[in-house]
Structures are given as structure tokens and as C-alpha cells.
Amino acid sequence: MSLHLRTACRLWGAAAALLCAGAALAQGQVADPAQGQSADPTQGRVLADDHKAMLTPQGVANIFNQACLRSAAKAEAAVDWALGQGFEPIDALGGPGYELLEGQPGNVLTAPGSDGRVMLVVTNDLRCTVWAHQMIGPQLRLAVAETLDRVGAAGGKIVREFVLNIDRAGAWRNQTRWRYQAEGESSEFGVSAVTTLSAGPATQALNMAPWQAPAPEVTKAR
């Protein structure tokens, strides 16, 4: 990642850090979007023998549900699930894995058959992110919203906190954030979907991390 991009990431803040890491990882991504069949939105798990389903918006949302939401972002549980589905670990000592971990201890895995287009990143501080390259933002945003609706109907606590449209690196993106608490759990998490507004394929990110109250706005005295 260039020094200019790193500086811009720090200025944009934590909400845009996902976009910055994705910009570095997306460099060199030339694969065409997958043409696999859509995953059944009612399916509770991703089948290891149906890798094409993982490359659809519904499949990516389901990966986020199974690896991040259901595991409460615990790295060991998320990695165990991913390995059981055929994900392959990526060396985190250099290259894309190192960029995505941002120096934190954790694991980076790529979905089977995705050629690195769908990646799971989990760190030991309860942060879990799914990156999806060459995917259409509005479709993924809808799939995530539907997945969270089902999680809420099943007993989880889901509260949408805010929706923002922001211009970052020359592309308009939507950031939607929810506050999430799993059924029977006391810990709360912030769940964010950062997706492009256009209908063209691009890099998208779904993130889960321990919930933090938004910083209060500073009002200047007149």
C-alpha cells in the first residue's frame, strides 16, 4: 500500500479503514465475476461441495453469518468452520494477508474456488471481516440485510444504527451499520457493510467488531 493511501486511511478513520485495505488487496484482481448459481437464502450453512454458491451475494452474506455472527467473531471457531468448508489459509507474513491483518495476530483464508475473490479475515481481538471482490454492491447489501433480518427473527438482537453514502477514492459507497447481540450473549458488536452504490462489480467488505459508542460531535462555540 502506498504512503499516500496509508495517510488517507488514517485521515478517513476506522470506518473507512476497510476500504483502504481492500484497495490494496484489489490491486491485480483481474478475474471475472463468478457465474455460479445463487445460494438458497433459507439455507443455514454453506455446503463444502457447492463452492459456486459461495461466490454469489447470498453466499457471501451466508459466509459472514456462519463465520462471524454465529461464532461471535471468535477466531478459533471462525477458522474451524472455514476449514471445514474447504477454505484455504493464506500466509499472513506478507502480501495480501499481511495488509488485511494490519499487523494484528490472526488468520486470513480464501474461499474454495474463488481465486482469492472471497476472503475471510479474523483477528484475535474479536474482529471478523469478509472481503468480496468483483461483486455488485447493491446485491450484496440486500443479501446482508436479509440475513440480518433472519438472525433477528431467530432471537438475535439487531438494531440498525446509521446509513451513510460516502465518496471514497473516487467511488460512492454505502456504509450501513447495525448493533448486534447474539441470543443468550451479553457482548455487543458493531456490524458494518461497506458496499459500492453502482451496479458494476467492485470490492465489498462486511465487518464485525466489538461495539463502540460513536464519538460525540464537537460543536464549535460561535
ChimeraX commands (.cxc) that place a marker at each C-alpha (Angstrom):
marker #1 position 0.00,0.00,0.00 radius 0.5
marker #1 position 1.40,3.41,-0.92 radius 0.5
marker #1 position 2.32,6.03,1.68 radius 0.5
marker #1 position -0.33,8.35,0.21 radius 0.5
marker #1 position -3.04,5.72,0.63 radius 0.5
marker #1 position -1.96,4.88,4.18 radius 0.5
marker #1 position -2.09,8.56,5.12 radius 0.5
marker #1 position -5.56,8.95,3.60 radius 0.5
marker #1 position -6.76,5.89,5.53 radius 0.5
marker #1 position -5.68,7.39,8.83 radius 0.5
marker #1 position -7.43,10.64,8.00 radius 0.5
marker #1 position -10.66,8.88,6.99 radius 0.5
marker #1 position -10.86,7.00,10.29 radius 0.5
marker #1 position -11.81,3.48,11.29 radius 0.5
marker #1 position -14.98,3.32,9.21 radius 0.5
marker #1 position -13.00,3.76,6.00 radius 0.5
marker #1 position -10.10,1.52,7.00 radius 0.5
marker #1 position -11.94,-1.39,5.39 radius 0.5
marker #1 position -11.95,0.42,2.08 radius 0.5
marker #1 position -8.25,1.20,2.31 radius 0.5
marker #1 position -7.20,-2.38,2.97 radius 0.5
marker #1 position -9.48,-3.52,0.17 radius 0.5
marker #1 position -7.95,-1.04,-2.24 radius 0.5
marker #1 position -4.53,-2.54,-1.63 radius 0.5
marker #1 position -5.78,-6.11,-1.89 radius 0.5
marker #1 position -7.82,-5.44,-5.02 radius 0.5
marker #1 position -4.77,-4.38,-7.00 radius 0.5
marker #1 position -4.14,-7.06,-9.59 radius 0.5
marker #1 position -7.62,-8.55,-9.32 radius 0.5
marker #1 position -8.47,-9.40,-12.91 radius 0.5
marker #1 position -10.73,-12.40,-12.56 radius 0.5
marker #1 position -14.21,-12.22,-13.99 radius 0.5
marker #1 position -17.19,-12.33,-11.62 radius 0.5
marker #1 position -18.35,-15.83,-10.80 radius 0.5
marker #1 position -21.33,-17.12,-12.73 radius 0.5
marker #1 position -22.39,-19.67,-10.14 radius 0.5
marker #1 position -25.91,-20.39,-9.00 radius 0.5
marker #1 position -27.44,-18.42,-6.14 radius 0.5
marker #1 position -27.43,-19.90,-2.67 radius 0.5
marker #1 position -30.79,-20.66,-1.13 radius 0.5
marker #1 position -31.35,-17.72,1.26 radius 0.5
marker #1 position -33.06,-20.09,3.71 radius 0.5
marker #1 position -30.08,-22.43,3.83 radius 0.5
marker #1 position -28.46,-22.42,7.28 radius 0.5
marker #1 position -24.97,-23.34,6.12 radius 0.5
marker #1 position -22.71,-23.23,3.11 radius 0.5
marker #1 position -22.10,-26.67,1.64 radius 0.5
marker #1 position -18.48,-27.58,1.03 radius 0.5
marker #1 position -19.41,-29.35,-2.22 radius 0.5
marker #1 position -21.20,-26.29,-3.60 radius 0.5
marker #1 position -18.37,-23.80,-3.87 radius 0.5
marker #1 position -20.01,-21.76,-6.61 radius 0.5
marker #1 position -22.75,-20.76,-4.19 radius 0.5
marker #1 position -20.13,-19.03,-2.04 radius 0.5
marker #1 position -19.39,-16.60,-4.86 radius 0.5
marker #1 position -22.90,-15.15,-5.01 radius 0.5
marker #1 position -24.10,-12.22,-2.86 radius 0.5
marker #1 position -26.26,-14.62,-0.85 radius 0.5
marker #1 position -23.33,-16.97,-0.41 radius 0.5
marker #1 position -21.01,-14.21,0.81 radius 0.5
marker #1 position -23.66,-12.99,3.27 radius 0.5
marker #1 position -24.04,-16.56,4.50 radius 0.5
marker #1 position -20.28,-16.90,4.97 radius 0.5
marker #1 position -20.36,-13.75,7.08 radius 0.5
marker #1 position -23.25,-15.16,9.10 radius 0.5
marker #1 position -21.63,-18.53,9.74 radius 0.5
marker #1 position -18.02,-17.44,10.25 radius 0.5
marker #1 position -18.55,-14.12,12.04 radius 0.5
marker #1 position -22.02,-13.73,13.53 radius 0.5
marker #1 position -22.57,-17.31,14.71 radius 0.5
marker #1 position -19.04,-17.61,16.10 radius 0.5
marker #1 position -19.29,-14.26,17.92 radius 0.5
marker #1 position -16.15,-13.29,15.98 radius 0.5
marker #1 position -14.05,-15.79,17.93 radius 0.5
marker #1 position -11.06,-16.59,15.73 radius 0.5
marker #1 position -10.77,-20.29,16.59 radius 0.5
marker #1 position -14.44,-21.01,15.91 radius 0.5
marker #1 position -14.46,-18.98,12.69 radius 0.5
marker #1 position -11.32,-20.69,11.37 radius 0.5
marker #1 position -12.61,-24.17,12.29 radius 0.5
marker #1 position -15.83,-23.51,10.39 radius 0.5
marker #1 position -13.98,-22.13,7.37 radius 0.5
marker #1 position -11.55,-25.04,7.17 radius 0.5
marker #1 position -14.49,-27.42,7.34 radius 0.5
marker #1 position -15.95,-25.68,4.30 radius 0.5
marker #1 position -12.76,-26.01,2.28 radius 0.5
marker #1 position -11.27,-22.53,2.82 radius 0.5
marker #1 position -7.52,-22.35,2.36 radius 0.5
marker #1 position -5.22,-20.37,4.71 radius 0.5
marker #1 position -3.09,-17.57,3.25 radius 0.5
marker #1 position 0.38,-16.77,4.55 radius 0.5
marker #1 position -0.09,-13.74,6.80 radius 0.5
marker #1 position 3.61,-12.86,6.89 radius 0.5
marker #1 position 3.50,-10.99,3.60 radius 0.5
marker #1 position 1.31,-9.97,0.67 radius 0.5
marker #1 position -2.46,-9.55,0.88 radius 0.5
marker #1 position -2.77,-11.43,4.17 radius 0.5
marker #1 position -0.39,-9.08,5.95 radius 0.5
marker #1 position -2.18,-6.00,4.59 radius 0.5
marker #1 position -5.58,-7.23,5.72 radius 0.5
marker #1 position -4.49,-8.14,9.25 radius 0.5
marker #1 position -2.95,-4.66,9.65 radius 0.5
marker #1 position -0.22,-6.07,11.85 radius 0.5
marker #1 position -2.61,-7.85,14.23 radius 0.5
marker #1 position -2.32,-11.59,15.02 radius 0.5
marker #1 position -4.96,-13.57,13.20 radius 0.5
marker #1 position -5.82,-15.64,10.15 radius 0.5
marker #1 position -6.65,-14.97,6.50 radius 0.5
marker #1 position -8.42,-17.64,4.45 radius 0.5
marker #1 position -9.72,-17.72,0.90 radius 0.5
marker #1 position -12.97,-19.40,-0.14 radius 0.5
marker #1 position -12.59,-22.53,-2.27 radius 0.5
marker #1 position -12.83,-21.90,-5.99 radius 0.5
marker #1 position -12.81,-18.13,-5.56 radius 0.5
marker #1 position -9.24,-17.40,-6.76 radius 0.5
marker #1 position -8.91,-15.01,-3.83 radius 0.5
marker #1 position -12.11,-13.11,-4.63 radius 0.5
marker #1 position -13.80,-14.09,-1.35 radius 0.5
marker #1 position -11.61,-13.88,1.74 radius 0.5
marker #1 position -12.21,-14.31,5.46 radius 0.5
marker #1 position -10.09,-12.29,7.90 radius 0.5
marker #1 position -10.27,-12.97,11.65 radius 0.5
marker #1 position -8.09,-11.46,14.35 radius 0.5
marker #1 position -7.60,-12.44,17.97 radius 0.5
marker #1 position -9.29,-9.26,19.21 radius 0.5
marker #1 position -12.77,-10.39,18.06 radius 0.5
marker #1 position -12.76,-8.77,14.64 radius 0.5
marker #1 position -14.09,-10.68,11.67 radius 0.5
marker #1 position -14.27,-9.44,8.07 radius 0.5
marker #1 position -15.37,-10.96,4.78 radius 0.5
marker #1 position -13.93,-9.37,1.62 radius 0.5
marker #1 position -15.69,-9.92,-1.70 radius 0.5
marker #1 position -14.01,-8.82,-4.93 radius 0.5
marker #1 position -15.70,-8.41,-8.29 radius 0.5
marker #1 position -19.13,-8.36,-6.64 radius 0.5
marker #1 position -22.06,-5.99,-7.18 radius 0.5
marker #1 position -22.58,-3.77,-4.15 radius 0.5
marker #1 position -26.38,-3.31,-4.11 radius 0.5
marker #1 position -26.94,-7.06,-4.42 radius 0.5
marker #1 position -24.61,-7.85,-1.52 radius 0.5
marker #1 position -26.11,-5.06,0.59 radius 0.5
marker #1 position -29.58,-6.55,0.11 radius 0.5
marker #1 position -28.35,-10.07,0.87 radius 0.5
marker #1 position -26.74,-8.91,4.13 radius 0.5
marker #1 position -29.87,-7.05,5.21 radius 0.5
marker #1 position -31.97,-10.16,4.57 radius 0.5
marker #1 position -29.50,-12.32,6.50 radius 0.5
marker #1 position -29.58,-9.97,9.49 radius 0.5
marker #1 position -33.39,-9.94,9.39 radius 0.5
marker #1 position -33.35,-13.73,9.71 radius 0.5
marker #1 position -30.82,-13.55,12.54 radius 0.5
marker #1 position -33.09,-11.11,14.36 radius 0.5
marker #1 position -36.16,-13.28,13.77 radius 0.5
marker #1 position -34.28,-16.24,15.25 radius 0.5
marker #1 position -33.67,-14.41,18.53 radius 0.5
marker #1 position -30.64,-12.22,17.97 radius 0.5
marker #1 position -30.85,-8.50,18.71 radius 0.5
marker #1 position -30.28,-6.39,15.60 radius 0.5
marker #1 position -30.60,-2.59,15.62 radius 0.5
marker #1 position -29.64,-0.51,12.60 radius 0.5
marker #1 position -27.63,2.48,13.79 radius 0.5
marker #1 position -26.97,4.51,10.66 radius 0.5
marker #1 position -26.72,4.57,6.88 radius 0.5
marker #1 position -24.19,6.78,5.10 radius 0.5
marker #1 position -23.26,7.33,1.47 radius 0.5
marker #1 position -19.64,8.45,1.19 radius 0.5
marker #1 position -17.28,9.27,-1.66 radius 0.5
marker #1 position -14.03,7.39,-1.16 radius 0.5
marker #1 position -11.20,7.03,-3.68 radius 0.5
marker #1 position -13.42,8.26,-6.49 radius 0.5
marker #1 position -16.27,5.81,-5.86 radius 0.5
marker #1 position -19.52,6.29,-3.98 radius 0.5
marker #1 position -20.05,3.70,-1.29 radius 0.5
marker #1 position -22.77,2.93,1.21 radius 0.5
marker #1 position -21.89,2.21,4.81 radius 0.5
marker #1 position -24.65,0.63,6.87 radius 0.5
marker #1 position -24.00,-0.23,10.49 radius 0.5
marker #1 position -26.00,-2.39,12.88 radius 0.5
marker #1 position -25.64,-3.09,16.60 radius 0.5
marker #1 position -25.72,-6.84,17.17 radius 0.5
marker #1 position -26.14,-9.04,20.22 radius 0.5
marker #1 position -26.42,-12.80,19.80 radius 0.5
marker #1 position -29.19,-14.64,21.62 radius 0.5
marker #1 position -28.07,-15.56,25.12 radius 0.5
marker #1 position -24.89,-13.45,24.88 radius 0.5
marker #1 position -24.05,-10.27,26.78 radius 0.5
marker #1 position -21.41,-8.90,24.39 radius 0.5
marker #1 position -22.46,-6.43,21.72 radius 0.5
marker #1 position -20.86,-5.98,18.31 radius 0.5
marker #1 position -20.91,-3.42,15.56 radius 0.5
marker #1 position -21.72,-4.97,12.18 radius 0.5
marker #1 position -20.92,-2.94,9.07 radius 0.5
marker #1 position -21.49,-3.43,5.35 radius 0.5
marker #1 position -19.37,-1.18,3.14 radius 0.5
marker #1 position -20.59,-1.61,-0.43 radius 0.5
marker #1 position -20.46,0.34,-3.68 radius 0.5
marker #1 position -23.58,2.13,-4.91 radius 0.5
marker #1 position -23.03,1.39,-8.60 radius 0.5
marker #1 position -24.22,-1.76,-10.35 radius 0.5
marker #1 position -20.72,-2.67,-11.54 radius 0.5
marker #1 position -18.57,-5.32,-9.83 radius 0.5
marker #1 position -16.12,-3.98,-7.24 radius 0.5
marker #1 position -14.57,-4.74,-3.86 radius 0.5
marker #1 position -17.04,-5.00,-0.96 radius 0.5
marker #1 position -16.49,-5.56,2.77 radius 0.5
marker #1 position -18.55,-6.97,5.65 radius 0.5
marker #1 position -17.15,-6.40,9.13 radius 0.5
marker #1 position -17.91,-7.34,12.72 radius 0.5
marker #1 position -16.07,-5.94,15.75 radius 0.5
marker #1 position -16.80,-5.21,19.42 radius 0.5
marker #1 position -19.32,-2.41,19.60 radius 0.5
marker #1 position -18.11,1.06,20.47 radius 0.5
marker #1 position -20.29,4.08,21.01 radius 0.5
marker #1 position -19.87,6.70,18.25 radius 0.5
marker #1 position -17.61,9.57,19.22 radius 0.5
marker #1 position -19.63,12.67,20.22 radius 0.5
marker #1 position -19.67,15.51,17.74 radius 0.5
marker #1 position -17.66,18.57,18.70 radius 0.5
marker #1 position -19.62,21.80,18.40 radius 0.5
marker #1 position -17.54,24.92,18.00 radius 0.5
marker #1 position -18.54,27.93,20.01 radius 0.5
marker #1 position -19.62,30.90,17.95 radius 0.5
marker link #1:1,2 radius 0.2
marker link #1:2,3 radius 0.2
marker link #1:3,4 radius 0.2
marker link #1:4,5 radius 0.2
marker link #1:5,6 radius 0.2
marker link #1:6,7 radius 0.2
marker link #1:7,8 radius 0.2
marker link #1:8,9 radius 0.2
marker link #1:9,10 radius 0.2
marker link #1:10,11 radius 0.2
marker link #1:11,12 radius 0.2
marker link #1:12,13 radius 0.2
marker link #1:13,14 radius 0.2
marker link #1:14,15 radius 0.2
marker link #1:15,16 radius 0.2
marker link #1:16,17 radius 0.2
marker link #1:17,18 radius 0.2
marker link #1:18,19 radius 0.2
marker link #1:19,20 radius 0.2
marker link #1:20,21 radius 0.2
marker link #1:21,22 radius 0.2
marker link #1:22,23 radius 0.2
marker link #1:23,24 radius 0.2
marker link #1:24,25 radius 0.2
marker link #1:25,26 radius 0.2
marker link #1:26,27 radius 0.2
marker link #1:27,28 radius 0.2
marker link #1:28,29 radius 0.2
marker link #1:29,30 radius 0.2
marker link #1:30,31 radius 0.2
marker link #1:31,32 radius 0.2
marker link #1:32,33 radius 0.2
marker link #1:33,34 radius 0.2
marker link #1:34,35 radius 0.2
marker link #1:35,36 radius 0.2
marker link #1:36,37 radius 0.2
marker link #1:37,38 radius 0.2
marker link #1:38,39 radius 0.2
marker link #1:39,40 radius 0.2
marker link #1:40,41 radius 0.2
marker link #1:41,42 radius 0.2
marker link #1:42,43 radius 0.2
marker link #1:43,44 radius 0.2
marker link #1:44,45 radius 0.2
marker link #1:45,46 radius 0.2
marker link #1:46,47 radius 0.2
marker link #1:47,48 radius 0.2
marker link #1:48,49 radius 0.2
marker link #1:49,50 radius 0.2
marker link #1:50,51 radius 0.2
marker link #1:51,52 radius 0.2
marker link #1:52,53 radius 0.2
marker link #1:53,54 radius 0.2
marker link #1:54,55 radius 0.2
marker link #1:55,56 radius 0.2
marker link #1:56,57 radius 0.2
marker link #1:57,58 radius 0.2
marker link #1:58,59 radius 0.2
marker link #1:59,60 radius 0.2
marker link #1:60,61 radius 0.2
marker link #1:61,62 radius 0.2
marker link #1:62,63 radius 0.2
marker link #1:63,64 radius 0.2
marker link #1:64,65 radius 0.2
marker link #1:65,66 radius 0.2
marker link #1:66,67 radius 0.2
marker link #1:67,68 radius 0.2
marker link #1:68,69 radius 0.2
marker link #1:69,70 radius 0.2
marker link #1:70,71 radius 0.2
marker link #1:71,72 radius 0.2
marker link #1:72,73 radius 0.2
marker link #1:73,74 radius 0.2
marker link #1:74,75 radius 0.2
marker link #1:75,76 radius 0.2
marker link #1:76,77 radius 0.2
marker link #1:77,78 radius 0.2
marker link #1:78,79 radius 0.2
marker link #1:79,80 radius 0.2
marker link #1:80,81 radius 0.2
marker link #1:81,82 radius 0.2
marker link #1:82,83 radius 0.2
marker link #1:83,84 radius 0.2
marker link #1:84,85 radius 0.2
marker link #1:85,86 radius 0.2
marker link #1:86,87 radius 0.2
marker link #1:87,88 radius 0.2
marker link #1:88,89 radius 0.2
marker link #1:89,90 radius 0.2
marker link #1:90,91 radius 0.2
marker link #1:91,92 radius 0.2
marker link #1:92,93 radius 0.2
marker link #1:93,94 radius 0.2
marker link #1:94,95 radius 0.2
marker link #1:95,96 radius 0.2
marker link #1:96,97 radius 0.2
marker link #1:97,98 radius 0.2
marker link #1:98,99 radius 0.2
marker link #1:99,100 radius 0.2
marker link #1:100,101 radius 0.2
marker link #1:101,102 radius 0.2
marker link #1:102,103 radius 0.2
marker link #1:103,104 radius 0.2
marker link #1:104,105 radius 0.2
marker link #1:105,106 radius 0.2
marker link #1:106,107 radius 0.2
marker link #1:107,108 radius 0.2
marker link #1:108,109 radius 0.2
marker link #1:109,110 radius 0.2
marker link #1:110,111 radius 0.2
marker link #1:111,112 radius 0.2
marker link #1:112,113 radius 0.2
marker link #1:113,114 radius 0.2
marker link #1:114,115 radius 0.2
marker link #1:115,116 radius 0.2
marker link #1:116,117 radius 0.2
marker link #1:117,118 radius 0.2
marker link #1:118,119 radius 0.2
marker link #1:119,120 radius 0.2
marker link #1:120,121 radius 0.2
marker link #1:121,122 radius 0.2
marker link #1:122,123 radius 0.2
marker link #1:123,124 radius 0.2
marker link #1:124,125 radius 0.2
marker link #1:125,126 radius 0.2
marker link #1:126,127 radius 0.2
marker link #1:127,128 radius 0.2
marker link #1:128,129 radius 0.2
marker link #1:129,130 radius 0.2
marker link #1:130,131 radius 0.2
marker link #1:131,132 radius 0.2
marker link #1:132,133 radius 0.2
marker link #1:133,134 radius 0.2
marker link #1:134,135 radius 0.2
marker link #1:135,136 radius 0.2
marker link #1:136,137 radius 0.2
marker link #1:137,138 radius 0.2
marker link #1:138,139 radius 0.2
marker link #1:139,140 radius 0.2
marker link #1:140,141 radius 0.2
marker link #1:141,142 radius 0.2
marker link #1:142,143 radius 0.2
marker link #1:143,144 radius 0.2
marker link #1:144,145 radius 0.2
marker link #1:145,146 radius 0.2
marker link #1:146,147 radius 0.2
marker link #1:147,148 radius 0.2
marker link #1:148,149 radius 0.2
marker link #1:149,150 radius 0.2
marker link #1:150,151 radius 0.2
marker link #1:151,152 radius 0.2
marker link #1:152,153 radius 0.2
marker link #1:153,154 radius 0.2
marker link #1:154,155 radius 0.2
marker link #1:155,156 radius 0.2
marker link #1:156,157 radius 0.2
marker link #1:157,158 radius 0.2
marker link #1:158,159 radius 0.2
marker link #1:159,160 radius 0.2
marker link #1:160,161 radius 0.2
marker link #1:161,162 radius 0.2
marker link #1:162,163 radius 0.2
marker link #1:163,164 radius 0.2
marker link #1:164,165 radius 0.2
marker link #1:165,166 radius 0.2
marker link #1:166,167 radius 0.2
marker link #1:167,168 radius 0.2
marker link #1:168,169 radius 0.2
marker link #1:169,170 radius 0.2
marker link #1:170,171 radius 0.2
marker link #1:171,172 radius 0.2
marker link #1:172,173 radius 0.2
marker link #1:173,174 radius 0.2
marker link #1:174,175 radius 0.2
marker link #1:175,176 radius 0.2
marker link #1:176,177 radius 0.2
marker link #1:177,178 radius 0.2
marker link #1:178,179 radius 0.2
marker link #1:179,180 radius 0.2
marker link #1:180,181 radius 0.2
marker link #1:181,182 radius 0.2
marker link #1:182,183 radius 0.2
marker link #1:183,184 radius 0.2
marker link #1:184,185 radius 0.2
marker link #1:185,186 radius 0.2
marker link #1:186,187 radius 0.2
marker link #1:187,188 radius 0.2
marker link #1:188,189 radius 0.2
marker link #1:189,190 radius 0.2
marker link #1:190,191 radius 0.2
marker link #1:191,192 radius 0.2
marker link #1:192,193 radius 0.2
marker link #1:193,194 radius 0.2
marker link #1:194,195 radius 0.2
marker link #1:195,196 radius 0.2
marker link #1:196,197 radius 0.2
marker link #1:197,198 radius 0.2
marker link #1:198,199 radius 0.2
marker link #1:199,200 radius 0.2
marker link #1:200,201 radius 0.2
marker link #1:201,202 radius 0.2
marker link #1:202,203 radius 0.2
marker link #1:203,204 radius 0.2
marker link #1:204,205 radius 0.2
marker link #1:205,206 radius 0.2
marker link #1:206,207 radius 0.2
marker link #1:207,208 radius 0.2
marker link #1:208,209 radius 0.2
marker link #1:209,210 radius 0.2
marker link #1:210,211 radius 0.2
marker link #1:211,212 radius 0.2
marker link #1:212,213 radius 0.2
marker link #1:213,214 radius 0.2
marker link #1:214,215 radius 0.2
marker link #1:215,216 radius 0.2
marker link #1:216,217 radius 0.2
marker link #1:217,218 radius 0.2
marker link #1:218,219 radius 0.2
marker link #1:219,220 radius 0.2
marker link #1:220,221 radius 0.2
marker link #1:221,222 radius 0.2
view
